[in-house]
Amino acid sequence: MFKTDVDGDGDLMDASGKDLGEFLENLQNFHTRIAMFFPKLKPPRFEVSDRTANSLKLHYHTHRAGLAPFVVGLLTGLGERFETEAKVTQLSDRGDGAEHDEFLVEW
């Protein structure tokens, strides 16, 4: 996925969590670090709620429309990266008038 040695830390992906849940908890920090390298980037904002041992709700805030299916694919791919089967269900859709997209991620 995203590798860089720009900050001397090696793989930013590895530094963001040891498993899928931890990575998603740190997803906002990951994007904040990426934005430091790309000052014009307007990254999305992610929030986690309702965390359990095997699931969480991920709230996706962005100024760009139509990216919810892309996020579903990314979440599924992150599950593969962590060798964890991830089931992703979209709970709210900005395209249908919701304030932001919300996903239930189960593993």
LUMTORSE-52603 format. One record per residue: x, y, z of N, C-alpha, C in turn; residue in one letter; residue number from 1. Coordinates in steps of 0.2 Angstrom, whole numbers, plus 5000, padded with zeros to 4 digits. Example, Ala and Ser with C-alpha at 12.3 -4.5 7.8 and 13.67 -1.06 7.14 Angstrom:
@n.X:5066, n.Y:4972, n.Z:5039, ca.X:5062, ca.Y:4978, ca.Z:5039, c.X:5066, c.Y:4984, c.Z:5039, residu:A, num:1 $
@n.X:5064, n.Y:4989, n.Z:5035, ca.X:5068, ca.Y:4995, ca.Z:5036, c.X:5064, c.Y:5000, c.Z:5039, residu:S, num:2 $
% end
This chain:
@n.X:5004, n.Y:4994, n.Z:5000, ca.X:5000, ca.Y:5000, ca.Z:5000, c.X:5004, c.Y:5006, c.Z:5000, residu:M, num:1 $
@n.X:5005, n.Y:5010, n.Z:5005, ca.X:5009, ca.Y:5016, ca.Z:5006, c.X:5015, c.Y:5015, c.Z:5009, residu:F, num:2 $
@n.X:5021, n.Y:5016, n.Z:5006, ca.X:5027, ca.Y:5015, ca.Z:5009, c.X:5031, c.Y:5022, c.Z:5008, residu:K, num:3 $
@n.X:5035, n.Y:5024, n.Z:5013, ca.X:5039, ca.Y:5030, ca.Z:5013, c.X:5044, c.Y:5029, c.Z:5018, residu:T, num:4 $
@n.X:5050, n.Y:5032, n.Z:5016, ca.X:5055, ca.Y:5033, ca.Z:5021, c.X:5056, c.Y:5041, c.Z:5022, residu:D, num:5 $
@n.X:5052, n.Y:5045, n.Z:5020, ca.X:5052, ca.Y:5052, ca.Z:5021, c.X:5054, c.Y:5054, c.Z:5028, residu:V, num:6 $
@n.X:5050, n.Y:5051, n.Z:5032, ca.X:5051, ca.Y:5053, ca.Z:5039, c.X:5056, c.Y:5049, c.Z:5043, residu:D, num:7 $
@n.X:5059, n.Y:5044, n.Z:5040, ca.X:5064, ca.Y:5040, ca.Z:5043, c.X:5061, c.Y:5034, c.Z:5047, residu:G, num:8 $
@n.X:5054, n.Y:5033, n.Z:5047, ca.X:5051, ca.Y:5028, ca.Z:5051, c.X:5049, c.Y:5022, c.Z:5047, residu:D, num:9 $
@n.X:5051, n.Y:5022, n.Z:5040, ca.X:5050, ca.Y:5016, ca.Z:5036, c.X:5043, c.Y:5016, c.Z:5034, residu:G, num:10 $
@n.X:5039, n.Y:5010, n.Z:5035, ca.X:5033, ca.Y:5009, ca.Z:5032, c.X:5027, c.Y:5012, c.Z:5037, residu:D, num:11 $
@n.X:5024, n.Y:5018, n.Z:5035, ca.X:5019, ca.Y:5021, ca.Z:5039, c.X:5013, c.Y:5016, c.Z:5041, residu:L, num:12 $
@n.X:5012, n.Y:5012, n.Z:5036, ca.X:5007, ca.Y:5007, ca.Z:5037, c.X:5008, c.Y:5003, c.Z:5044, residu:M, num:13 $
@n.X:5014, n.Y:5000, n.Z:5044, ca.X:5016, ca.Y:4996, ca.Z:5050, c.X:5016, c.Y:5000, c.Z:5056, residu:D, num:14 $
@n.X:5017, n.Y:5007, n.Z:5056, ca.X:5017, ca.Y:5011, ca.Z:5062, c.X:5011, c.Y:5013, c.Z:5064, residu:A, num:15 $
@n.X:5005, n.Y:5011, n.Z:5060, ca.X:4999, ca.Y:5014, ca.Z:5062, c.X:4994, c.Y:5008, c.Z:5065, residu:S, num:16 $
@n.X:4997, n.Y:5003, n.Z:5067, ca.X:4993, ca.Y:4998, ca.Z:5070, c.X:4995, c.Y:4991, c.Z:5069, residu:G, num:17 $
@n.X:4994, n.Y:4986, n.Z:5074, ca.X:4997, ca.Y:4979, ca.Z:5074, c.X:4991, c.Y:4975, c.Z:5071, residu:K, num:18 $
@n.X:4985, n.Y:4977, n.Z:5071, ca.X:4979, ca.Y:4973, ca.Z:5068, c.X:4974, c.Y:4978, c.Z:5065, residu:D, num:19 $
@n.X:4969, n.Y:4975, n.Z:5062, ca.X:4964, ca.Y:4979, ca.Z:5059, c.X:4961, c.Y:4985, c.Z:5063, residu:L, num:20 $
@n.X:4958, n.Y:4982, n.Z:5069, ca.X:4955, ca.Y:4987, ca.Z:5074, c.X:4960, c.Y:4993, c.Z:5076, residu:G, num:21 $
@n.X:4966, n.Y:4991, n.Z:5078, ca.X:4970, ca.Y:4996, ca.Z:5080, c.X:4972, c.Y:5001, c.Z:5074, residu:E, num:22 $
@n.X:4973, n.Y:4998, n.Z:5068, ca.X:4974, ca.Y:5003, ca.Z:5062, c.X:4968, c.Y:5008, c.Z:5061, residu:F, num:23 $
@n.X:4962, n.Y:5005, n.Z:5061, ca.X:4957, ca.Y:5009, ca.Z:5060, c.X:4956, c.Y:5015, c.Z:5066, residu:L, num:24 $
@n.X:4958, n.Y:5013, n.Z:5072, ca.X:4958, ca.Y:5018, ca.Z:5077, c.X:4963, c.Y:5023, c.Z:5076, residu:E, num:25 $
@n.X:4968, n.Y:5022, n.Z:5073, ca.X:4974, ca.Y:5026, ca.Z:5071, c.X:4973, c.Y:5030, c.Z:5064, residu:N, num:26 $
@n.X:4968, n.Y:5028, n.Z:5061, ca.X:4967, ca.Y:5030, ca.Z:5054, c.X:4968, c.Y:5038, c.Z:5053, residu:L, num:27 $
@n.X:4964, n.Y:5041, n.Z:5058, ca.X:4965, ca.Y:5049, ca.Z:5057, c.X:4972, c.Y:5051, c.Z:5058, residu:Q, num:28 $
@n.X:4976, n.Y:5048, n.Z:5063, ca.X:4983, ca.Y:5050, ca.Z:5064, c.X:4987, c.Y:5049, c.Z:5057, residu:N, num:29 $
@n.X:4985, n.Y:5043, n.Z:5054, ca.X:4989, ca.Y:5041, ca.Z:5048, c.X:4988, c.Y:5047, c.Z:5043, residu:F, num:30 $
@n.X:4982, n.Y:5049, n.Z:5042, ca.X:4980, ca.Y:5054, ca.Z:5037, c.X:4984, c.Y:5061, c.Z:5039, residu:H, num:31 $
@n.X:4984, n.Y:5062, n.Z:5045, ca.X:4987, ca.Y:5068, ca.Z:5047, c.X:4994, c.Y:5068, c.Z:5046, residu:T, num:32 $
@n.X:4998, n.Y:5062, n.Z:5047, ca.X:5005, ca.Y:5062, ca.Z:5045, c.X:5006, c.Y:5062, c.Z:5038, residu:R, num:33 $
@n.X:5002, n.Y:5060, n.Z:5033, ca.X:5002, ca.Y:5060, ca.Z:5026, c.X:5001, c.Y:5067, c.Z:5024, residu:I, num:34 $
@n.X:4997, n.Y:5071, n.Z:5027, ca.X:4996, ca.Y:5078, ca.Z:5025, c.X:5002, c.Y:5082, c.Z:5027, residu:A, num:35 $
@n.X:5006, n.Y:5080, n.Z:5031, ca.X:5012, ca.Y:5084, ca.Z:5033, c.X:5017, c.Y:5084, c.Z:5027, residu:M, num:36 $
@n.X:5017, n.Y:5079, n.Z:5023, ca.X:5021, ca.Y:5078, ca.Z:5017, c.X:5018, c.Y:5081, c.Z:5011, residu:F, num:37 $
@n.X:5011, n.Y:5082, n.Z:5011, ca.X:5008, ca.Y:5085, ca.Z:5005, c.X:5003, c.Y:5091, c.Z:5008, residu:F, num:38 $
@n.X:5006, n.Y:5097, n.Z:5008, ca.X:5002, ca.Y:5102, ca.Z:5012, c.X:4996, c.Y:5104, c.Z:5008, residu:P, num:39 $
@n.X:4995, n.Y:5103, n.Z:5002, ca.X:4989, ca.Y:5105, ca.Z:4998, c.X:4984, c.Y:5100, c.Z:4999, residu:K, num:40 $
@n.X:4985, n.Y:5094, n.Z:5002, ca.X:4981, ca.Y:5088, ca.Z:5002, c.X:4975, c.Y:5090, c.Z:5007, residu:L, num:41 $
@n.X:4969, n.Y:5089, n.Z:5006, ca.X:4963, ca.Y:5090, ca.Z:5010, c.X:4961, c.Y:5083, c.Z:5012, residu:K, num:42 $
@n.X:4964, n.Y:5079, n.Z:5017, ca.X:4962, ca.Y:5072, ca.Z:5018, c.X:4955, c.Y:5072, c.Z:5021, residu:P, num:43 $
@n.X:4952, n.Y:5066, n.Z:5021, ca.X:4946, ca.Y:5065, ca.Z:5024, c.X:4947, c.Y:5065, c.Z:5032, residu:P, num:44 $
@n.X:4942, n.Y:5065, n.Z:5036, ca.X:4942, ca.Y:5064, ca.Z:5043, c.X:4938, c.Y:5058, c.Z:5045, residu:R, num:45 $
@n.X:4942, n.Y:5054, n.Z:5049, ca.X:4939, ca.Y:5047, ca.Z:5051, c.X:4938, c.Y:5048, c.Z:5059, residu:F, num:46 $
@n.X:4932, n.Y:5045, n.Z:5061, ca.X:4931, ca.Y:5044, ca.Z:5068, c.X:4929, c.Y:5037, c.Z:5069, residu:E, num:47 $
@n.X:4930, n.Y:5034, n.Z:5075, ca.X:4928, ca.Y:5028, ca.Z:5077, c.X:4924, c.Y:5028, c.Z:5083, residu:V, num:48 $
@n.X:4918, n.Y:5024, n.Z:5083, ca.X:4914, ca.Y:5024, ca.Z:5088, c.X:4912, c.Y:5017, c.Z:5089, residu:S, num:49 $
@n.X:4908, n.Y:5015, n.Z:5095, ca.X:4905, ca.Y:5009, ca.Z:5096, c.X:4910, c.Y:5003, c.Z:5095, residu:D, num:50 $
@n.X:4916, n.Y:5004, n.Z:5098, ca.X:4921, ca.Y:4998, ca.Z:5097, c.X:4920, c.Y:4993, c.Z:5101, residu:R, num:51 $
@n.X:4920, n.Y:4987, n.Z:5099, ca.X:4920, ca.Y:4980, ca.Z:5102, c.X:4926, c.Y:4976, c.Z:5101, residu:T, num:52 $
@n.X:4927, n.Y:4970, n.Z:5103, ca.X:4932, ca.Y:4966, ca.Z:5102, c.X:4933, c.Y:4964, c.Z:5095, residu:A, num:53 $
@n.X:4927, n.Y:4964, n.Z:5091, ca.X:4927, ca.Y:4962, ca.Z:5084, c.X:4923, c.Y:4966, c.Z:5079, residu:N, num:54 $
@n.X:4922, n.Y:4973, n.Z:5081, ca.X:4919, ca.Y:4977, ca.Z:5077, c.X:4920, c.Y:4984, c.Z:5079, residu:S, num:55 $
@n.X:4918, n.Y:4989, n.Z:5074, ca.X:4918, ca.Y:4996, ca.Z:5076, c.X:4914, c.Y:4999, c.Z:5071, residu:L, num:56 $
@n.X:4912, n.Y:5006, n.Z:5072, ca.X:4908, ca.Y:5010, ca.Z:5067, c.X:4914, c.Y:5015, c.Z:5065, residu:K, num:57 $
@n.X:4914, n.Y:5016, n.Z:5059, ca.X:4919, ca.Y:5021, ca.Z:5056, c.X:4915, c.Y:5026, c.Z:5053, residu:L, num:58 $
@n.X:4916, n.Y:5032, n.Z:5055, ca.X:4913, ca.Y:5038, ca.Z:5052, c.X:4918, c.Y:5042, c.Z:5047, residu:H, num:59 $
@n.X:4915, n.Y:5043, n.Z:5041, ca.X:4920, ca.Y:5045, ca.Z:5036, c.X:4917, c.Y:5052, c.Z:5034, residu:Y, num:60 $
@n.X:4921, n.Y:5057, n.Z:5035, ca.X:4919, ca.Y:5064, ca.Z:5033, c.X:4924, c.Y:5067, c.Z:5028, residu:H, num:61 $
@n.X:4921, n.Y:5069, n.Z:5022, ca.X:4925, ca.Y:5071, ca.Z:5017, c.X:4921, c.Y:5077, c.Z:5013, residu:T, num:62 $
@n.X:4925, n.Y:5081, n.Z:5009, ca.X:4922, ca.Y:5086, ca.Z:5005, c.X:4921, c.Y:5083, c.Z:4998, residu:H, num:63 $
@n.X:4923, n.Y:5077, n.Z:4997, ca.X:4922, ca.Y:5074, ca.Z:4990, c.X:4916, c.Y:5069, c.Z:4990, residu:R, num:64 $
@n.X:4912, n.Y:5070, n.Z:4985, ca.X:4906, ca.Y:5066, ca.Z:4985, c.X:4908, c.Y:5059, c.Z:4981, residu:A, num:65 $
@n.X:4904, n.Y:5054, n.Z:4983, ca.X:4904, ca.Y:5048, ca.Z:4979, c.X:4910, c.Y:5043, c.Z:4981, residu:G, num:66 $
@n.X:4913, n.Y:5044, n.Z:4986, ca.X:4919, ca.Y:5039, ca.Z:4988, c.X:4917, c.Y:5033, c.Z:4992, residu:L, num:67 $
@n.X:4911, n.Y:5033, n.Z:4994, ca.X:4909, ca.Y:5027, ca.Z:4999, c.X:4911, c.Y:5020, c.Z:4997, residu:A, num:68 $
@n.X:4910, n.Y:5019, n.Z:4990, ca.X:4912, ca.Y:5012, ca.Z:4988, c.X:4919, c.Y:5011, c.Z:4988, residu:P, num:69 $
@n.X:4923, n.Y:5016, n.Z:4987, ca.X:4930, ca.Y:5016, ca.Z:4987, c.X:4932, c.Y:5014, c.Z:4994, residu:F, num:70 $
@n.X:4929, n.Y:5018, n.Z:4999, ca.X:4931, ca.Y:5016, ca.Z:5006, c.X:4929, c.Y:5009, c.Z:5008, residu:V, num:71 $
@n.X:4924, n.Y:5006, n.Z:5006, ca.X:4922, ca.Y:4999, ca.Z:5007, c.X:4928, c.Y:4995, c.Z:5004, residu:V, num:72 $
@n.X:4930, n.Y:4996, n.Z:4998, ca.X:4936, ca.Y:4992, ca.Z:4995, c.X:4942, c.Y:4993, c.Z:4999, residu:G, num:73 $
@n.X:4943, n.Y:4999, n.Z:5002, ca.X:4949, ca.Y:5000, ca.Z:5006, c.X:4949, c.Y:4996, c.Z:5012, residu:L, num:74 $
@n.X:4943, n.Y:4997, n.Z:5015, ca.X:4942, ca.Y:4993, ca.Z:5022, c.X:4943, c.Y:4986, c.Z:5021, residu:L, num:75 $
@n.X:4940, n.Y:4983, n.Z:5016, ca.X:4941, ca.Y:4976, ca.Z:5014, c.X:4948, c.Y:4974, c.Z:5013, residu:T, num:76 $
@n.X:4952, n.Y:4978, n.Z:5009, ca.X:4959, ca.Y:4977, ca.Z:5008, c.X:4963, c.Y:4978, c.Z:5014, residu:G, num:77 $
@n.X:4961, n.Y:4982, n.Z:5019, ca.X:4965, ca.Y:4982, ca.Z:5025, c.X:4964, c.Y:4976, c.Z:5029, residu:L, num:78 $
@n.X:4958, n.Y:4973, n.Z:5028, ca.X:4957, ca.Y:4967, ca.Z:5032, c.X:4962, c.Y:4961, c.Z:5029, residu:G, num:79 $
@n.X:4963, n.Y:4961, n.Z:5022, ca.X:4967, ca.Y:4957, ca.Z:5019, c.X:4974, c.Y:4958, c.Z:5021, residu:E, num:80 $
@n.X:4976, n.Y:4964, n.Z:5022, ca.X:4983, ca.Y:4966, ca.Z:5024, c.X:4984, c.Y:4963, c.Z:5031, residu:R, num:81 $
@n.X:4979, n.Y:4963, n.Z:5035, ca.X:4980, ca.Y:4961, ca.Z:5042, c.X:4978, c.Y:4954, c.Z:5043, residu:F, num:82 $
@n.X:4977, n.Y:4950, n.Z:5037, ca.X:4975, ca.Y:4943, ca.Z:5037, c.X:4969, c.Y:4942, c.Z:5041, residu:E, num:83 $
@n.X:4964, n.Y:4947, n.Z:5040, ca.X:4958, ca.Y:4946, ca.Z:5044, c.X:4952, c.Y:4947, c.Z:5039, residu:T, num:84 $
@n.X:4947, n.Y:4943, n.Z:5039, ca.X:4942, ca.Y:4944, ca.Z:5035, c.X:4937, c.Y:4949, c.Z:5038, residu:E, num:85 $
@n.X:4936, n.Y:4955, n.Z:5034, ca.X:4933, ca.Y:4960, ca.Z:5036, c.X:4926, c.Y:4961, c.Z:5032, residu:A, num:86 $
@n.X:4921, n.Y:4961, n.Z:5036, ca.X:4914, ca.Y:4962, ca.Z:5033, c.X:4912, c.Y:4970, c.Z:5034, residu:K, num:87 $
@n.X:4911, n.Y:4973, n.Z:5029, ca.X:4909, ca.Y:4981, ca.Z:5029, c.X:4902, c.Y:4982, c.Z:5027, residu:V, num:88 $
@n.X:4898, n.Y:4985, n.Z:5031, ca.X:4892, ca.Y:4987, ca.Z:5029, c.X:4891, c.Y:4994, c.Z:5030, residu:T, num:89 $
@n.X:4888, n.Y:4998, n.Z:5025, ca.X:4887, ca.Y:5005, ca.Z:5025, c.X:4881, c.Y:5006, c.Z:5029, residu:Q, num:90 $
@n.X:4881, n.Y:5010, n.Z:5034, ca.X:4875, ca.Y:5011, ca.Z:5038, c.X:4872, c.Y:5018, c.Z:5037, residu:L, num:91 $
@n.X:4876, n.Y:5023, n.Z:5035, ca.X:4873, ca.Y:5029, ca.Z:5032, c.X:4877, c.Y:5031, c.Z:5026, residu:S, num:92 $
@n.X:4873, n.Y:5035, n.Z:5022, ca.X:4876, ca.Y:5037, ca.Z:5015, c.X:4875, c.Y:5044, c.Z:5014, residu:D, num:93 $
@n.X:4880, n.Y:5048, n.Z:5013, ca.X:4880, ca.Y:5055, ca.Z:5012, c.X:4876, c.Y:5056, c.Z:5005, residu:R, num:94 $
@n.X:4877, n.Y:5052, n.Z:5001, ca.X:4873, ca.Y:5052, ca.Z:4994, c.X:4866, c.Y:5052, c.Z:4995, residu:G, num:95 $
@n.X:4863, n.Y:5049, n.Z:5001, ca.X:4856, ca.Y:5049, ca.Z:5002, c.X:4854, c.Y:5054, c.Z:5007, residu:D, num:96 $
@n.X:4858, n.Y:5059, n.Z:5008, ca.X:4857, ca.Y:5065, ca.Z:5013, c.X:4859, c.Y:5065, c.Z:5020, residu:G, num:97 $
@n.X:4863, n.Y:5059, n.Z:5022, ca.X:4866, ca.Y:5059, ca.Z:5028, c.X:4872, c.Y:5064, c.Z:5029, residu:A, num:98 $
@n.X:4873, n.Y:5066, n.Z:5035, ca.X:4878, ca.Y:5071, ca.Z:5036, c.X:4885, c.Y:5068, c.Z:5034, residu:E, num:99 $
@n.X:4886, n.Y:5062, n.Z:5035, ca.X:4893, ca.Y:5059, ca.Z:5033, c.X:4891, c.Y:5051, c.Z:5032, residu:H, num:100 $
@n.X:4896, n.Y:5048, n.Z:5029, ca.X:4895, ca.Y:5041, ca.Z:5028, c.X:4898, c.Y:5037, c.Z:5034, residu:D, num:101 $
@n.X:4894, n.Y:5032, n.Z:5036, ca.X:4896, ca.Y:5028, ca.Z:5042, c.X:4896, c.Y:5021, c.Z:5040, residu:E, num:102 $
@n.X:4901, n.Y:5017, n.Z:5042, ca.X:4902, ca.Y:5010, ca.Z:5040, c.X:4902, c.Y:5006, c.Z:5047, residu:F, num:103 $
@n.X:4899, n.Y:5000, n.Z:5047, ca.X:4901, ca.Y:4995, ca.Z:5052, c.X:4906, c.Y:4990, c.Z:5049, residu:L, num:104 $
@n.X:4911, n.Y:4990, n.Z:5053, ca.X:4917, ca.Y:4985, ca.Z:5051, c.X:4917, c.Y:4980, c.Z:5056, residu:V, num:105 $
@n.X:4916, n.Y:4973, n.Z:5054, ca.X:4916, ca.Y:4968, ca.Z:5058, c.X:4922, c.Y:4963, c.Z:5056, residu:E, num:106 $
@n.X:4925, n.Y:4960, n.Z:5061, ca.X:4930, ca.Y:4955, ca.Z:5059, c.X:4930, c.Y:4949, c.Z:5064, residu:W, num:107 $
% end
